[in-house]
Amino acid sequence: MNYWPLLGIALVVLGFALRFNPLLVVAVAAIVTGLLGGLQFVKVLGTLGHGFNENRYVSIIWIILPVVGLLERYGLQERARALIAGIRGATTGRLLIVYLAFRQILSALGLTSVAGHAQTVRPLVAPMAIAAAERAHGELDEDTAERVKAMSAATDNIGLFFGEDIFLAIASILLIQGSLASFGIQLTPFQLSVWAIPTAICAFLIHSTRLLLLDRALARHPRGSEASAGLEQSRDPRIGGNGEQA
């Protein structure tokens, strides 16, 4: 058995750890894996192009973006912020945990296109998460707000990635089945789906813990207005290091 193609996985891990462009990392890892697997370079590029052409959904994107833009023009994000601001006890972590469960359940039923970054994260989930943080901890500075947005997008990714494998007719299940069959391991899609359930549960618990830790980090973080005021004081030459006028 040739184990050299597994180096592609190491390249993906290394590239993500060094924070290289994800598209470039995946493309390079795919090419390296194909070459180490004995395929010719032209064949590898042909396979990548075929996969991209078969799985692109340009028409759906062009339909979604104008709709989201129109809704945002008429105050969708403001409505979302006002809604979450009126819910007592709502925090960023709790909100994102609910969305994580929602995303995983829908993905497990095969409804992977119901939610997503363009449809829900940018216009709804991220504004609501920021509003929940500001309601509990005051105005956020730019870095903290960007961290909340990033965690909102990550929640969508994790919910989709670990939920869709539970659905029988998803492409990833068929890919896993075909890969195992090439090594003489015969499994049905139902068996693969059943064993995807413990993984999805573990992913939910681990990421939920990360979201609760995000709530704790936000509670310890100084308010954006207070941090900005302290920064301005430190820049004012008339004010000394202890906050008193020189």
C-alpha beads as a LAMMPS data file, in Angstrom:
LAMMPS data file: protein, C-alpha beads

246 atoms
245 bonds

1 atom types
1 bond types

-500.0 500.0 xlo xhi
-500.0 500.0 ylo yhi
-500.0 500.0 zlo zhi

Masses

1 110.0

Atoms # bond

1 1 1 0.000 0.000 0.000
2 1 1 1.336 3.431 -0.981
3 1 1 1.177 5.842 1.945
4 1 1 2.928 8.760 0.234
5 1 1 -0.343 10.407 -0.910
6 1 1 -1.191 10.948 2.770
7 1 1 1.401 13.736 2.771
8 1 1 -1.329 15.886 1.222
9 1 1 -3.117 15.853 4.601
10 1 1 0.067 17.071 6.294
11 1 1 0.300 19.902 3.766
12 1 1 -3.266 20.971 4.550
13 1 1 -2.604 20.978 8.307
14 1 1 0.700 22.844 7.878
15 1 1 -0.785 25.399 5.488
16 1 1 -3.716 26.162 7.787
17 1 1 -1.402 26.367 10.809
18 1 1 0.762 28.936 8.987
19 1 1 -2.407 30.786 7.900
20 1 1 -1.740 30.610 4.190
21 1 1 -4.532 31.209 1.698
22 1 1 -6.943 28.252 2.203
23 1 1 -7.739 27.933 -1.511
24 1 1 -4.043 27.819 -2.384
25 1 1 -3.318 25.282 0.380
26 1 1 -6.098 22.919 -0.718
27 1 1 -5.162 23.205 -4.387
28 1 1 -1.462 22.507 -3.736
29 1 1 -2.305 19.596 -1.408
30 1 1 -4.615 18.094 -4.045
31 1 1 -1.972 18.361 -6.774
32 1 1 0.731 16.870 -4.537
33 1 1 -1.571 14.032 -3.491
34 1 1 -2.392 13.219 -7.101
35 1 1 1.258 13.255 -8.185
36 1 1 2.323 11.060 -5.258
37 1 1 -0.535 8.720 -6.113
38 1 1 0.927 8.113 -9.565
39 1 1 -1.273 10.402 -11.658
40 1 1 0.144 12.635 -14.353
41 1 1 0.049 16.390 -13.833
42 1 1 -2.411 16.951 -16.675
43 1 1 -4.706 14.262 -15.252
44 1 1 -4.617 15.908 -11.812
45 1 1 -5.557 19.302 -13.251
46 1 1 -8.307 17.702 -15.311
47 1 1 -9.775 16.053 -12.201
48 1 1 -9.703 19.328 -10.270
49 1 1 -11.357 21.199 -13.122
50 1 1 -14.034 18.544 -13.536
51 1 1 -14.820 18.594 -9.809
52 1 1 -15.083 22.389 -9.774
53 1 1 -17.312 22.451 -12.815
54 1 1 -19.628 19.755 -11.446
55 1 1 -20.047 21.326 -7.986
56 1 1 -20.303 25.058 -8.686
57 1 1 -23.600 26.747 -8.016
58 1 1 -23.203 30.096 -9.710
59 1 1 -26.910 30.528 -10.399
60 1 1 -27.825 30.094 -6.723
61 1 1 -25.246 32.693 -5.658
62 1 1 -26.508 35.240 -8.166
63 1 1 -30.035 34.749 -6.847
64 1 1 -29.102 34.971 -3.152
65 1 1 -26.854 38.040 -3.216
66 1 1 -29.416 40.508 -4.644
67 1 1 -32.061 39.267 -2.198
68 1 1 -29.742 39.670 0.796
69 1 1 -28.646 43.102 -0.429
70 1 1 -32.250 44.234 -0.787
71 1 1 -33.144 42.990 2.696
72 1 1 -30.125 44.720 4.219
73 1 1 -31.075 47.974 2.465
74 1 1 -34.399 47.882 4.274
75 1 1 -32.857 47.274 7.684
76 1 1 -32.448 43.506 8.064
77 1 1 -29.351 43.768 10.266
78 1 1 -30.924 46.499 12.420
79 1 1 -34.020 44.329 12.920
80 1 1 -31.839 41.373 13.896
81 1 1 -29.925 43.496 16.419
82 1 1 -33.142 44.850 17.912
83 1 1 -34.578 41.326 18.207
84 1 1 -31.611 39.897 20.087
85 1 1 -31.326 43.010 22.282
86 1 1 -34.820 42.343 23.574
87 1 1 -34.145 38.737 24.648
88 1 1 -33.180 38.550 28.303
89 1 1 -30.231 36.278 29.062
90 1 1 -29.055 36.061 25.458
91 1 1 -25.287 35.919 25.049
92 1 1 -23.050 35.499 22.035
93 1 1 -22.080 31.956 23.003
94 1 1 -25.637 30.788 23.683
95 1 1 -26.906 32.283 20.442
96 1 1 -24.205 30.595 18.392
97 1 1 -24.777 27.266 20.163
98 1 1 -28.435 27.391 19.097
99 1 1 -27.384 28.199 15.538
100 1 1 -24.836 25.355 15.602
101 1 1 -27.551 22.863 16.561
102 1 1 -29.871 24.316 13.904
103 1 1 -27.171 24.051 11.224
104 1 1 -26.187 20.488 12.138
105 1 1 -29.773 19.208 12.211
106 1 1 -30.647 20.741 8.845
107 1 1 -27.402 19.437 7.302
108 1 1 -28.124 15.951 8.674
109 1 1 -31.455 16.083 6.824
110 1 1 -29.707 17.047 3.592
111 1 1 -30.794 20.722 3.706
112 1 1 -27.266 22.073 3.352
113 1 1 -28.261 25.122 1.283
114 1 1 -30.913 26.434 3.689
115 1 1 -28.314 28.311 5.749
116 1 1 -24.822 29.509 4.977
117 1 1 -22.455 32.458 5.040
118 1 1 -24.278 34.509 2.412
119 1 1 -27.806 33.553 3.451
120 1 1 -27.641 33.721 7.261
121 1 1 -24.230 34.439 8.792
122 1 1 -23.535 37.868 7.319
123 1 1 -27.059 39.334 7.352
124 1 1 -28.410 37.679 10.524
125 1 1 -26.162 35.557 12.734
126 1 1 -23.104 37.828 12.947
127 1 1 -25.112 41.028 13.662
128 1 1 -27.156 39.206 16.297
129 1 1 -23.993 37.796 17.914
130 1 1 -22.412 41.258 18.061
131 1 1 -25.647 42.742 19.444
132 1 1 -25.730 40.088 22.185
133 1 1 -22.123 40.881 23.114
134 1 1 -22.758 44.632 23.170
135 1 1 -25.922 44.167 25.231
136 1 1 -23.999 42.279 27.909
137 1 1 -20.592 43.963 27.793
138 1 1 -21.011 47.354 26.134
139 1 1 -19.623 48.603 22.854
140 1 1 -16.968 46.332 21.302
141 1 1 -13.704 47.467 19.795
142 1 1 -12.901 46.539 16.208
143 1 1 -10.703 43.522 17.024
144 1 1 -13.283 42.003 19.367
145 1 1 -16.109 42.577 16.888
146 1 1 -14.084 40.862 14.153
147 1 1 -13.453 37.928 16.500
148 1 1 -17.190 37.536 17.082
149 1 1 -17.818 37.641 13.320
150 1 1 -15.111 35.013 12.739
151 1 1 -16.600 32.727 15.393
152 1 1 -20.023 33.107 13.773
153 1 1 -18.619 31.999 10.421
154 1 1 -16.704 29.138 12.067
155 1 1 -19.911 27.938 13.742
156 1 1 -21.591 27.681 10.356
157 1 1 -18.632 25.759 8.916
158 1 1 -18.514 23.257 11.777
159 1 1 -22.271 22.701 11.777
160 1 1 -22.294 22.021 8.036
161 1 1 -19.117 19.928 7.897
162 1 1 -19.996 17.545 10.738
163 1 1 -23.738 17.460 10.065
164 1 1 -23.876 16.709 6.355
165 1 1 -22.097 13.334 6.696
166 1 1 -25.109 11.989 8.577
167 1 1 -27.210 12.376 5.427
168 1 1 -27.113 9.249 3.256
169 1 1 -27.077 10.816 -0.197
170 1 1 -24.459 13.508 0.354
171 1 1 -21.454 13.583 -1.952
172 1 1 -18.939 13.233 0.895
173 1 1 -20.475 9.918 2.014
174 1 1 -20.308 8.544 -1.520
175 1 1 -16.699 9.738 -1.813
176 1 1 -15.732 7.987 1.433
177 1 1 -17.497 4.820 0.326
178 1 1 -15.705 4.824 -3.015
179 1 1 -12.308 5.478 -1.401
180 1 1 -12.739 2.639 1.105
181 1 1 -13.982 0.298 -1.639
182 1 1 -10.763 0.883 -3.584
183 1 1 -8.887 -0.580 -0.587
184 1 1 -11.205 -3.569 -0.319
185 1 1 -13.323 -2.192 2.553
186 1 1 -16.994 -2.554 1.685
187 1 1 -19.354 -0.335 3.665
188 1 1 -22.839 0.896 2.889
189 1 1 -23.737 4.618 3.004
190 1 1 -26.020 3.851 5.959
191 1 1 -23.128 2.420 7.975
192 1 1 -20.989 5.485 7.249
193 1 1 -23.852 7.781 8.209
194 1 1 -24.416 6.006 11.517
195 1 1 -20.757 6.321 12.462
196 1 1 -20.834 10.015 11.545
197 1 1 -23.291 10.655 14.400
198 1 1 -20.736 10.293 17.273
199 1 1 -18.352 12.569 15.397
200 1 1 -21.073 15.199 14.966
201 1 1 -21.945 14.999 18.679
202 1 1 -18.288 15.419 19.673
203 1 1 -17.930 18.376 17.297
204 1 1 -21.030 19.978 18.817
205 1 1 -19.750 19.556 22.371
206 1 1 -16.237 20.786 21.597
207 1 1 -17.353 23.857 19.672
208 1 1 -20.049 24.647 22.242
209 1 1 -17.321 24.698 24.869
210 1 1 -15.336 27.113 22.697
211 1 1 -18.387 29.364 22.418
212 1 1 -18.913 29.392 26.178
213 1 1 -15.246 30.269 26.605
214 1 1 -15.818 33.111 24.141
215 1 1 -18.504 34.452 26.494
216 1 1 -16.014 34.383 29.353
217 1 1 -13.388 36.129 27.254
218 1 1 -15.873 38.844 26.302
219 1 1 -16.779 39.331 29.966
220 1 1 -13.110 39.892 30.841
221 1 1 -12.512 42.215 27.889
222 1 1 -12.736 45.984 28.570
223 1 1 -15.540 47.831 26.890
224 1 1 -14.756 49.383 23.544
225 1 1 -15.502 52.931 24.715
226 1 1 -13.405 52.481 27.857
227 1 1 -10.509 50.995 25.887
228 1 1 -10.651 53.856 23.386
229 1 1 -10.720 56.405 26.192
230 1 1 -7.683 54.806 27.810
231 1 1 -5.850 54.830 24.487
232 1 1 -6.568 58.526 23.984
233 1 1 -5.353 59.295 27.510
234 1 1 -2.106 57.442 26.896
235 1 1 -1.549 59.531 23.763
236 1 1 -2.309 62.873 25.484
237 1 1 1.011 64.460 26.569
238 1 1 -0.758 66.435 29.308
239 1 1 -1.735 63.223 31.106
240 1 1 0.834 61.179 32.964
241 1 1 1.138 57.429 33.180
242 1 1 -1.072 57.274 36.328
243 1 1 -3.965 59.095 34.635
244 1 1 -3.297 62.459 36.316
245 1 1 -2.533 65.669 34.469
246 1 1 1.160 66.511 34.188

Bonds

1 1 1 2
2 1 2 3
3 1 3 4
4 1 4 5
5 1 5 6
6 1 6 7
7 1 7 8
8 1 8 9
9 1 9 10
10 1 10 11
11 1 11 12
12 1 12 13
13 1 13 14
14 1 14 15
15 1 15 16
16 1 16 17
17 1 17 18
18 1 18 19
19 1 19 20
20 1 20 21
21 1 21 22
22 1 22 23
23 1 23 24
24 1 24 25
25 1 25 26
26 1 26 27
27 1 27 28
28 1 28 29
29 1 29 30
30 1 30 31
31 1 31 32
32 1 32 33
33 1 33 34
34 1 34 35
35 1 35 36
36 1 36 37
37 1 37 38
38 1 38 39
39 1 39 40
40 1 40 41
41 1 41 42
42 1 42 43
43 1 43 44
44 1 44 45
45 1 45 46
46 1 46 47
47 1 47 48
48 1 48 49
49 1 49 50
50 1 50 51
51 1 51 52
52 1 52 53
53 1 53 54
54 1 54 55
55 1 55 56
56 1 56 57
57 1 57 58
58 1 58 59
59 1 59 60
60 1 60 61
61 1 61 62
62 1 62 63
63 1 63 64
64 1 64 65
65 1 65 66
66 1 66 67
67 1 67 68
68 1 68 69
69 1 69 70
70 1 70 71
71 1 71 72
72 1 72 73
73 1 73 74
74 1 74 75
75 1 75 76
76 1 76 77
77 1 77 78
78 1 78 79
79 1 79 80
80 1 80 81
81 1 81 82
82 1 82 83
83 1 83 84
84 1 84 85
85 1 85 86
86 1 86 87
87 1 87 88
88 1 88 89
89 1 89 90
90 1 90 91
91 1 91 92
92 1 92 93
93 1 93 94
94 1 94 95
95 1 95 96
96 1 96 97
97 1 97 98
98 1 98 99
99 1 99 100
100 1 100 101
101 1 101 102
102 1 102 103
103 1 103 104
104 1 104 105
105 1 105 106
106 1 106 107
107 1 107 108
108 1 108 109
109 1 109 110
110 1 110 111
111 1 111 112
112 1 112 113
113 1 113 114
114 1 114 115
115 1 115 116
116 1 116 117
117 1 117 118
118 1 118 119
119 1 119 120
120 1 120 121
121 1 121 122
122 1 122 123
123 1 123 124
124 1 124 125
125 1 125 126
126 1 126 127
127 1 127 128
128 1 128 129
129 1 129 130
130 1 130 131
131 1 131 132
132 1 132 133
133 1 133 134
134 1 134 135
135 1 135 136
136 1 136 137
137 1 137 138
138 1 138 139
139 1 139 140
140 1 140 141
141 1 141 142
142 1 142 143
143 1 143 144
144 1 144 145
145 1 145 146
146 1 146 147
147 1 147 148
148 1 148 149
149 1 149 150
150 1 150 151
151 1 151 152
152 1 152 153
153 1 153 154
154 1 154 155
155 1 155 156
156 1 156 157
157 1 157 158
158 1 158 159
159 1 159 160
160 1 160 161
161 1 161 162
162 1 162 163
163 1 163 164
164 1 164 165
165 1 165 166
166 1 166 167
167 1 167 168
168 1 168 169
169 1 169 170
170 1 170 171
171 1 171 172
172 1 172 173
173 1 173 174
174 1 174 175
175 1 175 176
176 1 176 177
177 1 177 178
178 1 178 179
179 1 179 180
180 1 180 181
181 1 181 182
182 1 182 183
183 1 183 184
184 1 184 185
185 1 185 186
186 1 186 187
187 1 187 188
188 1 188 189
189 1 189 190
190 1 190 191
191 1 191 192
192 1 192 193
193 1 193 194
194 1 194 195
195 1 195 196
196 1 196 197
197 1 197 198
198 1 198 199
199 1 199 200
200 1 200 201
201 1 201 202
202 1 202 203
203 1 203 204
204 1 204 205
205 1 205 206
206 1 206 207
207 1 207 208
208 1 208 209
209 1 209 210
210 1 210 211
211 1 211 212
212 1 212 213
213 1 213 214
214 1 214 215
215 1 215 216
216 1 216 217
217 1 217 218
218 1 218 219
219 1 219 220
220 1 220 221
221 1 221 222
222 1 222 223
223 1 223 224
224 1 224 225
225 1 225 226
226 1 226 227
227 1 227 228
228 1 228 229
229 1 229 230
230 1 230 231
231 1 231 232
232 1 232 233
233 1 233 234
234 1 234 235
235 1 235 236
236 1 236 237
237 1 237 238
238 1 238 239
239 1 239 240
240 1 240 241
241 1 241 242
242 1 242 243
243 1 243 244
244 1 244 245
245 1 245 246
